[in-house]
Amino acid sequence: MTQIKSAGYSVFINKDITTEINRFFKAAKGSYSGIFILVDENSLKYCYPQLVEKIEYFKDAEIIEIESGEENKSIEVCIHIWNTLSEFGADRKSLFVNIGGGVISDMGGFIASTFKRGIDFINIPTTLLSQVDASVGGKTGIDLNNLKNEIGVFSTPKAVFVNSEFISTLERSQQLSGFAEIIKHALVADHDYWQKVKRFDLADHSGLEDIITASITIKNAIVSEDTKEKGLRKILNFGHTIGHALETLSLEKKSKKPLLHGEAIAIGMICEAYISHKVAGLSKPALKEITSFILKTYKHVNPGKTDVKQLVSIMKHDKKNENDTINFSLLSDIGKCEINKTADVTVITEALNYYEQEAKQIL
């Protein structure tokens, strides 16, 4: 078992996390008046049964189920859950348990943090994305008009429990979605880790726990130094300025198969690597190395013509922006990232065209 201490709580990483969860409840000594578990149809089917079998405290808990998908990370769903908590008599001594992916972790944390001005919650992330990204940092939130995480608060769970075994329940597309954040951690913070990530076989789960632990450790070190994203933490937004805008655009178009978060971020990282080359001094060989690896890994994502004006309009809502300029976190080298860099519409357009041209050579 690995324990990583974050700001006021711990992340426990183990293939059998039930021992640590039971220890958490024993330490609480019956202080919780009730337990409410938030799940979607996937975590209810594949993950909850493995947990309830060994965690006595979950057997009398109230289960609240929502539909999976980013489109459900909304205030309307929050209102439904707040009403459900009220109907079941939840009080300020209740515990909220989030079992699921990024949507469950982000929204569940927000719901718990605002219900009766805040009740305790724990996270049991079940997707690779939520394990390496949402497990640390204390960000909670929901989308507004498809704009990613527009409403939210910084609020930390009492504990996070990570089981890499849950990843085997995911489709490969969902595994790849989480892998994008692992790639990002390497690119912004650790050149040696980048070399390890490039060699890692996502189909071989034997080394997955080590990769998850390494990524959480990197993110935790960054977040611990800058909890409220005033400076250093902004480097974790590499690939996300364009990536989030592409994800939002995909949701707005109500595509039958909208871009997954990691798919959008993969495109965003290529585009922002290009902008890094133009603006922040990233070398041409480094740009090609990043582009080649990401396209080899995400070659199933088809490039398409994008309305640049619409995309830029969405990017202007990014929380990093100041004084009506679009801020980027850009690479000066692999493993080194600079914050508060700007790029004009011409360079952004060039970056999108660069992605399309490079992707077409792979397809």
Secondary structure as the mmCIF struct_conf table of DSSP 4:
data_model
#
loop_
_struct_conf.conf_type_id
_struct_conf.id
_struct_conf.beg_label_comp_id
_struct_conf.beg_label_asym_id
_struct_conf.beg_label_seq_id
_struct_conf.end_label_comp_id
_struct_conf.end_label_asym_id
_struct_conf.end_label_seq_id
STRN STRN1 THR A 2 LYS A 5
BEND BEND1 ALA A 7 TYR A 9
STRN STRN2 SER A 10 ILE A 13
BEND BEND2 LYS A 15 LYS A 15
HELX_RH_AL_P HELX_RH_AL_P1 THR A 18 ALA A 28
TURN_TY1_P TURN_TY1_P1 LYS A 29 GLY A 30
BEND BEND3 SER A 33 SER A 33
STRN STRN3 GLY A 34 ASP A 40
HELX_RH_AL_P HELX_RH_AL_P2 GLU A 41 TYR A 46
TURN_TY1_P TURN_TY1_P2 CYS A 47 CYS A 47
HELX_RH_AL_P HELX_RH_AL_P3 TYR A 48 VAL A 52
TURN_TY1_P TURN_TY1_P3 GLU A 53 LYS A 54
HELX_RH_3T_P HELX_RH_3T_P1 GLU A 56 PHE A 58
TURN_TY1_P TURN_TY1_P4 LYS A 59 ASP A 60
HELX_LH_PP_P HELX_LH_PP_P1 ALA A 61 ALA A 61
STRN STRN4 GLU A 62 ILE A 66
BEND BEND4 GLY A 69 GLY A 69
HELX_RH_3T_P HELX_RH_3T_P2 GLU A 70 ASN A 72
BEND BEND5 SER A 74 SER A 74
HELX_RH_AL_P HELX_RH_AL_P4 ILE A 75 GLU A 87
TURN_TY1_P TURN_TY1_P5 PHE A 88 GLY A 89
TURN_TY1_P TURN_TY1_P6 ARG A 92 LYS A 93
STRN STRN5 SER A 94 GLY A 100
BEND BEND6 GLY A 101 GLY A 101
HELX_RH_AL_P HELX_RH_AL_P5 GLY A 102 THR A 114
HELX_RH_3T_P HELX_RH_3T_P3 PHE A 115 ARG A 117
STRN STRN6 ASP A 120 PRO A 125
BEND BEND7 THR A 127 THR A 127
HELX_RH_AL_P HELX_RH_AL_P6 LEU A 128 LEU A 129
HELX_RH_PI_P HELX_RH_PI_P1 SER A 130 ALA A 134
TURN_TY1_P TURN_TY1_P7 SER A 135 SER A 135
BEND BEND8 VAL A 136 GLY A 137
STRN STRN7 LYS A 139 LEU A 144
TURN_TY1_P TURN_TY1_P8 ASN A 145 ASN A 146
STRN STRN8 LEU A 147 PHE A 154
BEND BEND9 LYS A 158 LYS A 158
STRN STRN9 ALA A 159 VAL A 162
HELX_RH_3T_P HELX_RH_3T_P4 SER A 164 THR A 169
BEND BEND10 LEU A 170 LEU A 170
HELX_RH_AL_P HELX_RH_AL_P7 ARG A 172 ALA A 189
HELX_RH_AL_P HELX_RH_AL_P8 HIS A 191 ARG A 199
TURN_TY1_P TURN_TY1_P9 LEU A 202 ALA A 203
HELX_RH_3T_P HELX_RH_3T_P5 HIS A 205 GLY A 207
HELX_RH_AL_P HELX_RH_AL_P9 LEU A 208 GLU A 225
TURN_TY1_P TURN_TY1_P10 THR A 227 LYS A 228
BEND BEND11 LYS A 230 GLY A 231
HELX_RH_3T_P HELX_RH_3T_P6 LEU A 232 ASN A 237
TURN_TY1_P TURN_TY1_P11 PHE A 238 GLY A 239
HELX_RH_AL_P HELX_RH_AL_P10 HIS A 240 GLU A 252
TURN_TY1_P TURN_TY1_P12 LYS A 253 LYS A 254
BEND BEND12 LYS A 256 LYS A 257
HELX_LH_PP_P HELX_LH_PP_P2 PRO A 258 LEU A 260
HELX_RH_AL_P HELX_RH_AL_P11 HIS A 261 VAL A 279
TURN_TY1_P TURN_TY1_P13 ALA A 280 ALA A 280
HELX_RH_AL_P HELX_RH_AL_P12 LYS A 284 THR A 297
BEND BEND13 TYR A 298 TYR A 298
TURN_TY1_P TURN_TY1_P14 LYS A 299 HIS A 300
BEND BEND14 VAL A 301 VAL A 301
HELX_RH_AL_P HELX_RH_AL_P13 VAL A 308 MET A 315
TURN_TY1_P TURN_TY1_P15 LYS A 316 HIS A 317
TURN_TY1_P TURN_TY1_P16 LYS A 319 LYS A 320
STRN STRN10 GLU A 322 GLU A 322
TURN_TY1_P TURN_TY1_P17 ASN A 323 ASP A 324
STRN STRN11 THR A 325 THR A 325
STRN STRN12 ASN A 327 ASP A 333
TURN_TY1_P TURN_TY1_P18 ILE A 334 GLY A 335
STRN STRN13 LYS A 336 THR A 342
HELX_RH_AL_P HELX_RH_AL_P14 VAL A 345 ILE A 362
#
